Amino acid sequence: MLKSELIERVTAENPHLYQRDVEKIINAILDTITTAQAQGDRIELRGFGVFAVKTREARTGRNPRNGSKAQVSEKVFPTFKTSRDMHRRLNFAED
């Protein structure tokens, strides 16, 4: 689903809200999550999941073109882990 499709769906489910207002709300949420992650914070949305930041240490790697050693600098990357509730909803098995 694209962000524009998310905006359309939220607008359709909430006819009392204007599409431009829904777009501002969704952009504000995503910007807040992005800003918090840039600061190294952990964002937990109960029933949905946790956004966090992990650090990959600097190391000596290998250049795949010629096999020579190359220094790889420390990297910070975003992670997401689903909540137990979300995991159960995604992996629902009918009994």
ABEGO torsion letter per residue (X at the ends): XBAAAAAAAAAAABAABBAAAAAAAAAAAAAAAAAAAAAGBBBBBBGAEBBBBBBBBBBBBBBAAAGBBBBBBBBBBBBBBBBAAAAAAAABBBX
